C-alpha cells in the first residue's frame, strides 16, 4: 500500500498501525481551540467576553482554571481577541 493510499483514508494493516505516525486531524493545540471557538461565537455576549470567560465556559471549569488555560495556550486571558502572547 502506498503513502497515497493512506492519504485517501485506506485502512492500515496491523503492522502499519503500530509503526505509522498519527495522522493529523486539524489544529488541536489549545491556542487553535480557543481561536476557533472565539471565531464561531458571534453573539454579542461572547464577542465582548474576555478569553478566560470563553475558556471557562468551553471547558466547564472555574475562573482560575480559565485563566490558567489561557496562560498554557499562550493567550492573554484578559484580551477580547485571541493573539499569542509575546
VMD Tcl script that builds the backbone (N, CA, C; Angstrom):
set m [mol new atoms 258]
animate dup $m
set s [atomselect $m all]
$s set {name element resname resid chain x y z} {
  {N N UNK 1 A 0.856 -1.167 0.000}
  {CA C UNK 1 A 0.000 0.000 0.000}
  {C C UNK 1 A 0.904 1.232 0.000}
  {N N UNK 2 A 0.589 2.229 -0.795}
  {CA C UNK 2 A 1.434 3.414 -0.914}
  {C C UNK 2 A 1.008 4.489 0.076}
  {N N UNK 3 A 1.872 5.499 0.227}
  {CA C UNK 3 A 1.514 6.634 1.074}
  {C C UNK 3 A 0.273 7.340 0.551}
  {N N UNK 4 A 0.111 7.348 -0.764}
  {CA C UNK 4 A -1.051 7.984 -1.362}
  {C C UNK 4 A -2.336 7.287 -0.922}
  {N N UNK 5 A -2.293 5.960 -0.807}
  {CA C UNK 5 A -3.470 5.222 -0.338}
  {C C UNK 5 A -3.819 5.625 1.090}
  {N N UNK 6 A -2.809 5.834 1.930}
  {CA C UNK 6 A -3.069 6.242 3.313}
  {C C UNK 6 A -3.682 7.630 3.368}
  {N N UNK 7 A -3.244 8.527 2.494}
  {CA C UNK 7 A -3.800 9.874 2.466}
  {C C UNK 7 A -5.267 9.859 2.078}
  {N N UNK 8 A -5.666 8.882 1.318}
  {CA C UNK 8 A -7.072 8.777 0.895}
  {C C UNK 8 A -7.929 8.088 1.935}
  {N N UNK 9 A -7.338 7.661 3.028}
  {CA C UNK 9 A -8.113 7.050 4.099}
  {C C UNK 9 A -8.190 5.548 4.021}
  {N N UNK 10 A -7.311 4.911 3.259}
  {CA C UNK 10 A -7.309 3.454 3.183}
  {C C UNK 10 A -6.919 2.894 4.553}
  {N N UNK 11 A -7.522 1.811 4.974}
  {CA C UNK 11 A -7.205 1.259 6.293}
  {C C UNK 11 A -5.752 0.770 6.365}
  {N N UNK 12 A -5.158 0.916 7.522}
  {CA C UNK 12 A -3.792 0.460 7.756}
  {C C UNK 12 A -3.801 -1.000 8.193}
  {N N UNK 13 A -2.770 -1.737 7.807}
  {CA C UNK 13 A -2.639 -3.102 8.307}
  {C C UNK 13 A -2.242 -3.028 9.777}
  {N N UNK 14 A -2.297 -4.146 10.467}
  {CA C UNK 14 A -1.968 -4.163 11.887}
  {C C UNK 14 A -0.517 -3.722 12.120}
  {N N UNK 15 A 0.403 -4.169 11.281}
  {CA C UNK 15 A 1.807 -3.772 11.413}
  {C C UNK 15 A 1.980 -2.286 11.137}
  {N N UNK 16 A 1.275 -1.779 10.151}
  {CA C UNK 16 A 1.372 -0.356 9.820}
  {C C UNK 16 A 0.799 0.517 10.929}
  {N N UNK 17 A -0.231 0.042 11.614}
  {CA C UNK 17 A -0.823 0.817 12.702}
  {C C UNK 17 A 0.170 1.026 13.832}
  {N N UNK 18 A 1.003 0.026 14.076}
  {CA C UNK 18 A 1.989 0.120 15.143}
  {C C UNK 18 A 3.116 1.072 14.748}
  {N N UNK 19 A 3.532 1.022 13.494}
  {CA C UNK 19 A 4.680 1.790 13.042}
  {C C UNK 19 A 4.332 3.175 12.505}
  {N N UNK 20 A 3.112 3.391 12.092}
  {CA C UNK 20 A 2.745 4.647 11.447}
  {C C UNK 20 A 2.608 5.778 12.463}
  {N N UNK 21 A 3.065 6.979 12.107}
  {CA C UNK 21 A 2.837 8.120 12.985}
  {C C UNK 21 A 1.356 8.480 12.965}
  {N N UNK 22 A 0.863 9.141 13.986}
  {CA C UNK 22 A -0.549 9.512 13.996}
  {C C UNK 22 A -0.862 10.478 12.853}
  {N N UNK 23 A -2.036 10.324 12.285}
  {CA C UNK 23 A -2.463 11.204 11.198}
  {C C UNK 23 A -2.922 12.534 11.779}
  {N N UNK 24 A -2.626 13.629 11.086}
  {CA C UNK 24 A -3.085 14.929 11.593}
  {C C UNK 24 A -4.598 15.070 11.439}
  {N N UNK 25 A -5.220 15.670 12.421}
  {CA C UNK 25 A -6.669 15.880 12.394}
  {C C UNK 25 A -6.987 17.333 12.668}
  {N N UNK 26 A -6.302 18.243 12.025}
  {CA C UNK 26 A -6.556 19.657 12.262}
  {C C UNK 26 A -5.761 20.162 13.444}
  {N N UNK 27 A -6.006 21.391 13.774}
  {CA C UNK 27 A -5.281 22.030 14.870}
  {C C UNK 27 A -5.957 21.693 16.196}
  {N N UNK 28 A -5.249 20.982 17.053}
  {CA C UNK 28 A -5.810 20.624 18.351}
  {C C UNK 28 A -5.019 21.227 19.490}
  {N N UNK 29 A -4.145 22.147 19.180}
  {CA C UNK 29 A -3.415 22.826 20.245}
  {C C UNK 29 A -4.377 23.766 20.944}
  {N N UNK 30 A -4.172 24.036 22.241}
  {CA C UNK 30 A -5.081 24.924 22.969}
  {C C UNK 30 A -5.263 26.287 22.306}
  {N N UNK 31 A -4.189 26.825 21.712}
  {CA C UNK 31 A -4.303 28.132 21.053}
  {C C UNK 31 A -5.357 28.088 19.954}
  {N N UNK 32 A -5.292 27.066 19.109}
  {CA C UNK 32 A -6.223 26.977 17.992}
  {C C UNK 32 A -7.633 26.645 18.456}
  {N N UNK 33 A -7.767 25.863 19.524}
  {CA C UNK 33 A -9.104 25.571 20.049}
  {C C UNK 33 A -9.800 26.848 20.488}
  {N N UNK 34 A -9.100 27.686 21.238}
  {CA C UNK 34 A -9.714 28.921 21.716}
  {C C UNK 34 A -9.921 29.915 20.576}
  {N N UNK 35 A -8.987 29.967 19.639}
  {CA C UNK 35 A -9.148 30.877 18.498}
  {C C UNK 35 A -10.365 30.485 17.663}
  {N N UNK 36 A -10.537 29.202 17.399}
  {CA C UNK 36 A -11.689 28.747 16.616}
  {C C UNK 36 A -12.991 28.915 17.384}
  {N N UNK 37 A -12.949 28.708 18.681}
  {CA C UNK 37 A -14.141 28.902 19.497}
  {C C UNK 37 A -14.585 30.362 19.419}
  {N N UNK 38 A -13.645 31.286 19.579}
  {CA C UNK 38 A -13.988 32.710 19.516}
  {C C UNK 38 A -14.525 33.062 18.122}
  {N N UNK 39 A -13.963 32.475 17.084}
  {CA C UNK 39 A -14.415 32.748 15.718}
  {C C UNK 39 A -15.857 32.285 15.527}
  {N N UNK 40 A -16.232 31.155 16.144}
  {CA C UNK 40 A -17.568 30.610 15.973}
  {C C UNK 40 A -18.628 31.337 16.794}
  {N N UNK 41 A -18.227 31.963 17.865}
  {CA C UNK 41 A -19.183 32.643 18.743}
  {C C UNK 41 A -19.469 34.041 18.211}
  {N N UNK 42 A -20.674 34.245 17.703}
  {CA C UNK 42 A -21.000 35.528 17.091}
  {C C UNK 42 A -21.936 36.379 17.938}
  {N N UNK 43 A -22.537 35.808 18.963}
  {CA C UNK 43 A -23.457 36.562 19.813}
  {C C UNK 43 A -22.690 37.667 20.532}
  {N N UNK 44 A -23.286 38.852 20.690}
  {CA C UNK 44 A -22.584 39.962 21.349}
  {C C UNK 44 A -22.069 39.624 22.753}
  {N N UNK 45 A -22.767 38.736 23.451}
  {CA C UNK 45 A -22.303 38.345 24.791}
  {C C UNK 45 A -20.901 37.751 24.725}
  {N N UNK 46 A -20.640 36.960 23.717}
  {CA C UNK 46 A -19.344 36.301 23.590}
  {C C UNK 46 A -18.313 37.190 22.922}
  {N N UNK 47 A -18.752 38.048 22.009}
  {CA C UNK 47 A -17.807 38.953 21.354}
  {C C UNK 47 A -17.162 39.900 22.356}
  {N N UNK 48 A -17.878 40.254 23.404}
  {CA C UNK 48 A -17.371 41.195 24.404}
  {C C UNK 48 A -16.793 40.506 25.637}
  {N N UNK 49 A -16.680 39.194 25.603}
  {CA C UNK 49 A -16.171 38.443 26.761}
  {C C UNK 49 A -14.654 38.301 26.682}
  {N N UNK 50 A -14.018 38.314 27.844}
  {CA C UNK 50 A -12.575 38.071 27.904}
  {C C UNK 50 A -12.302 36.612 27.542}
  {N N UNK 51 A -11.079 36.353 27.122}
  {CA C UNK 51 A -10.704 34.986 26.738}
  {C C UNK 51 A -10.861 33.996 27.882}
  {N N UNK 52 A -10.585 34.404 29.113}
  {CA C UNK 52 A -10.694 33.467 30.235}
  {C C UNK 52 A -12.138 33.038 30.445}
  {N N UNK 53 A -13.100 33.918 30.138}
  {CA C UNK 53 A -14.518 33.573 30.290}
  {C C UNK 53 A -14.898 32.506 29.254}
  {N N UNK 54 A -14.425 32.681 28.031}
  {CA C UNK 54 A -14.719 31.696 26.985}
  {C C UNK 54 A -14.080 30.354 27.321}
  {N N UNK 55 A -12.831 30.378 27.810}
  {CA C UNK 55 A -12.162 29.133 28.208}
  {C C UNK 55 A -12.917 28.465 29.354}
  {N N UNK 56 A -13.372 29.258 30.300}
  {CA C UNK 56 A -14.109 28.737 31.449}
  {C C UNK 56 A -15.400 28.052 30.995}
  {N N UNK 57 A -16.140 28.682 30.106}
  {CA C UNK 57 A -17.396 28.105 29.619}
  {C C UNK 57 A -17.145 26.907 28.709}
  {N N UNK 58 A -16.118 26.998 27.869}
  {CA C UNK 58 A -15.822 25.923 26.923}
  {C C UNK 58 A -15.420 24.639 27.639}
  {N N UNK 59 A -14.583 24.751 28.672}
  {CA C UNK 59 A -14.071 23.570 29.359}
  {C C UNK 59 A -14.813 23.256 30.653}
  {N N UNK 60 A -15.829 24.041 30.997}
  {CA C UNK 60 A -16.644 23.762 32.178}
  {C C UNK 60 A -15.851 23.805 33.468}
  {N N UNK 61 A -15.084 24.869 33.651}
  {CA C UNK 61 A -14.248 24.983 34.842}
  {C C UNK 61 A -14.479 26.350 35.491}
  {N N UNK 62 A -13.725 26.648 36.522}
  {CA C UNK 62 A -13.844 27.918 37.201}
  {C C UNK 62 A -12.981 28.997 36.572}
  {N N UNK 63 A -13.076 30.197 37.149}
  {CA C UNK 63 A -12.357 31.333 36.585}
  {C C UNK 63 A -10.841 31.178 36.682}
  {N N UNK 64 A -10.361 30.656 37.798}
  {CA C UNK 64 A -8.916 30.468 37.953}
  {C C UNK 64 A -8.386 29.483 36.916}
  {N N UNK 65 A -9.125 28.420 36.676}
  {CA C UNK 65 A -8.726 27.448 35.659}
  {C C UNK 65 A -8.831 28.048 34.262}
  {N N UNK 66 A -9.823 28.888 34.022}
  {CA C UNK 66 A -9.959 29.549 32.726}
  {C C UNK 66 A -8.757 30.432 32.423}
  {N N UNK 67 A -8.292 31.160 33.432}
  {CA C UNK 67 A -7.089 31.990 33.267}
  {C C UNK 67 A -5.874 31.097 33.030}
  {N N UNK 68 A -5.773 29.992 33.774}
  {CA C UNK 68 A -4.640 29.072 33.612}
  {C C UNK 68 A -4.627 28.437 32.225}
  {N N UNK 69 A -5.787 28.089 31.710}
  {CA C UNK 69 A -5.877 27.510 30.365}
  {C C UNK 69 A -5.356 28.512 29.336}
  {N N UNK 70 A -5.728 29.763 29.483}
  {CA C UNK 70 A -5.254 30.796 28.557}
  {C C UNK 70 A -3.738 30.943 28.643}
  {N N UNK 71 A -3.207 30.949 29.868}
  {CA C UNK 71 A -1.755 31.056 30.021}
  {C C UNK 71 A -1.047 29.862 29.379}
  {N N UNK 72 A -1.563 28.656 29.583}
  {CA C UNK 72 A -0.962 27.457 28.988}
  {C C UNK 72 A -1.025 27.496 27.460}
  {N N UNK 73 A -2.067 28.125 26.929}
  {CA C UNK 73 A -2.221 28.224 25.480}
  {C C UNK 73 A -1.409 29.374 24.894}
  {N N UNK 74 A -0.833 30.205 25.757}
  {CA C UNK 74 A -0.057 31.343 25.277}
  {C C UNK 74 A -0.926 32.502 24.829}
  {N N UNK 75 A -2.100 32.628 25.443}
  {CA C UNK 75 A -3.074 33.656 25.076}
  {C C UNK 75 A -3.279 34.589 26.254}
  {N N UNK 76 A -3.446 35.888 25.968}
  {CA C UNK 76 A -3.742 36.858 27.017}
  {C C UNK 76 A -5.159 36.596 27.526}
  {N N UNK 77 A -5.313 36.209 28.799}
  {CA C UNK 77 A -6.644 35.868 29.305}
  {C C UNK 77 A -7.591 37.056 29.398}
  {N N UNK 78 A -7.057 38.273 29.447}
  {CA C UNK 78 A -7.898 39.450 29.646}
  {C C UNK 78 A -8.168 40.203 28.350}
  {N N UNK 79 A -7.748 39.646 27.229}
  {CA C UNK 79 A -7.995 40.250 25.919}
  {C C UNK 79 A -9.341 39.788 25.391}
  {N N UNK 80 A -9.848 40.533 24.445}
  {CA C UNK 80 A -11.126 40.163 23.811}
  {C C UNK 80 A -10.902 39.560 22.427}
  {N N UNK 81 A -9.645 39.335 22.047}
  {CA C UNK 81 A -9.334 38.639 20.809}
  {C C UNK 81 A -8.161 37.693 21.084}
  {N N UNK 82 A -8.055 36.664 20.286}
  {CA C UNK 82 A -7.057 35.648 20.518}
  {C C UNK 82 A -5.790 36.003 19.753}
  {N N UNK 83 A -4.753 36.336 20.485}
  {CA C UNK 83 A -3.436 36.597 19.921}
  {C C UNK 83 A -2.424 35.948 20.823}
  {N N UNK 84 A -1.366 35.448 20.232}
  {CA C UNK 84 A -0.315 34.831 21.036}
  {C C UNK 84 A 0.384 35.892 21.871}
  {N N UNK 85 A 0.637 35.579 23.117}
  {CA C UNK 85 A 1.369 36.481 24.000}
  {C C UNK 85 A 2.846 36.392 23.642}
  {N N UNK 86 A 3.491 37.524 23.533}
  {CA C UNK 86 A 4.908 37.533 23.152}
  {C C UNK 86 A 5.801 37.518 24.361}
}
mol reanalyze $m
mol bondsrecalc $m
mol representation Tube
mol addrep $m
